[in-house]
């Protein structure tokens, strides 16, 4: 199914022509076409999300959780929520205290918040956040692998 979706998406992208841009390379035209398609997909995603009821949102969240290579925690730390919302950690704490974000404190006045992850899965920055997390995980695994090889070579 994913292969079919990618094929259909590529066919659609290739039909998007860059009008009035005859002086740019074919690669630049393809890049612009992909960006336009991405913007269109983002619009469609938002429209469909607004049509989902709570049960359908939960279904979608469960599928997304299964598809990522990361173990998505039940709660996010303030730092991660700040990345997703593109605000400072202080703003996230303020949002939590004001009830703008669904959260509860570990201990009253501690400043440590339990922030349920599910409220951010459909945020426009979620995909970018997950990609960054996956990239960091891969980099950490690569470093660990190199260190193990180094230690094995040093032991020989």
Buried (B, 14 or more C-beta within 10 A) or exposed (E): EEEEEEEEEEEEBEEBEBEEEEEEEEEEBBEBBBEBBEEEEEEEEEEEEEEEEEEEBEEBBEEBBEEEEEEBEEBBBBEBBBBBBEEEBEBBBEBBEEEEBEBEBEEEEEEEBBBBBBBBBBBEEBEEBBEEBEEEEEEEEEEEEEEEEEEEEEEE
